[in-house]
Amino acid sequence: MARVSSVFDDCEIYWYHTEIKRLPARVTDADGQTVWRGQFSTWGKTERELSVPQWQVPQNLRFQGQYLDRESGLHYNLFRYYDPVAGRYTQMDPIGLAGGINTYSYVGDPLTWVDPLGLICKSAYSGRRGTIKAKADLEKNGFKVVAEEVTMKVKNSTTNKTYRIRADIVATDKMGNYHVFEVKNGSGRLTRNQQGTGMFDMTNPANTNSGLGGGIIRPSASKAGKLEVATKGANGLPLGGNGVVLDARFWLLKY
């Protein structure tokens, strides 16, 4: 997830790095340098925050769908307020007993479940299902995953415009060639920048099987292009580091 801060013509992009339950663990700038880091209790109470001087805006995102009210210490969760100290809501469930006997409960297990709206909990694991399936399919098809969540610049060969994206998976084939895989799961859609590159087509995914492993990946569904590593973070090191330009093929996998 990205945060874009702009004032007139100046624009700064920051990237959120989250735990499996989407609780932000740290924020990095466009160069991959950490500008904010947080530590939380099991139920989301802020235990510690560290930031650099240039990070002047408070980082108030907490559990998925929650925004910290620093005056009260509660988390705004759209339909209710959540108390991270007690690990429960401060208001009853809007649907009453239809939601269960404990009308103030958050979720049974905060490590694997979330409640983005304050109405119903769901598994935080679901967002990673597509990537897990993709990695199994890539292995079956002879690819080797070398990096994940890599920020890069990709130029649209038709418009000559360059877009910054974060690739889900970068892999190599048996010949050492690089391949960039964007993975979409369920109702996931391309971001504006992903669309802008012209490299990914939601109507023509490369994989032929949405099941876990065993799916065939069609070479004809990929597009050739170049990538420029755009991060100084560890994620970009397997590709040579910030500024390195590589030939690659781009793929879309849909699950």
C-alpha positions, 0 to 999 in steps of 0.5 A, spaced: 500 500 500 502 506 498 501 513 501 502 519 496 503 526 499 503 532 494 503 539 495 503 543 489 508 540 484 511 536 489 510 529 490 512 524 495 511 516 495 511 512 501 510 505 502 507 501 508 509 494 510 504 490 513 504 484 517 499 478 515 493 482 518 495 488 515 497 492 521 503 496 519 509 494 521 514 500 518 513 505 512 519 506 507 520 512 502 521 511 495 528 509 496 527 504 500 529 507 507 525 506 513 521 513 515 517 510 521 516 503 525 511 501 530 510 495 535 504 493 537 500 488 542 497 482 540 490 486 540 493 492 536 495 497 542 501 501 540 507 499 544 512 503 541 513 508 535 519 511 532 520 515 526 525 520 522 525 527 522 522 528 515 516 524 517 512 529 520 505 526 519 502 521 524 501 514 522 494 512 524 493 506 520 492 500 525 488 494 524 485 493 517 479 498 516 481 502 523 484 509 524 487 511 530 484 517 534 490 519 538 486 523 543 482 518 545 486 512 544 480 508 540 480 506 533 475 508 528 472 502 525 467 505 521 461 502 524 464 502 531 470 504 535 475 499 537 479 499 544 485 496 543 487 495 550 481 491 552 481 488 545 473 489 544 469 494 541 466 500 545 459 499 542 454 493 541 454 490 534 449 494 530 445 487 528 445 485 535 445 478 537 444 476 530 452 477 530 453 472 536 452 472 544 458 477 545 456 483 542 462 487 543 467 482 541 472 484 535 475 477 533 476 470 536 484 470 533 487 477 532 493 474 528 489 471 523 482 474 523 480 482 521 474 486 521 475 492 516 468 495 517 466 493 525 461 488 522 463 481 520 470 478 521 474 475 516 480 471 514 486 476 513 490 470 510 485 471 504 489 476 501 495 472 500 492 466 497 493 468 490 501 469 491 501 462 495 498 459 489 502 463 484 509 461 487 506 453 487 504 454 479 511 457 478 515 452 481 511 447 477 513 450 471 520 451 472 521 458 475 525 460 481 522 466 485 528 471 486 524 477 489 517 479 492 514 486 493 519 489 488 518 497 487 520 498 479 519 503 474 516 500 467 515 504 461 509 503 456 512 502 449 506 505 446 506 512 450 513 512 452 510 514 459 514 511 465 510 508 471 512 506 478 509 499 480 510 494 486 511 487 483 508 481 487 513 476 484 520 476 480 522 470 478 528 467 473 527 461 468 532 456 467 536 460 462 536 466 467 531 470 464 527 475 468 520 475 469 515 479 473 509 476 475 503 480 478 498 476 482 490 478 482 486 474 487 478 474 487 476 481 486 483 484 485 484 489 480 490 492 477 492 499 480 492 505 475 500 505 474 499 497 473 494 499 467 498 504 465 504 500 463 500 496 458 504 490 461 498 486 464 491 484 461 486 482 466 482 479 460 488 474 458 491 471 465 497 467 463 495 461 468 490 456 466 488 453 473 486 457 479 487 451 483 493 450 488 499 448 484 499 444 477 496 450 473 500 451 466 502 458 465 502 460 457 508 463 454 504 467 449 500 471 455 506 475 457 509 481 454 516 483 453 519 489 456 524 493 461 524 494 468 528 499 472 529 497 480 527 503 484 528 501 491 534 501 495 531 496 500 533 489 501 527 487 496 531 490 490 538 487 492 537 480 488 536 484 482 542 488 482 540 494 487 537 500 485 537 503 478 539 497 475 535 496 468 533 489 466 530 485 460 524 482 463 517 479 461 511 481 464 505 476 466 498 476 470 496 471 474 489 471 476 486 466 482 
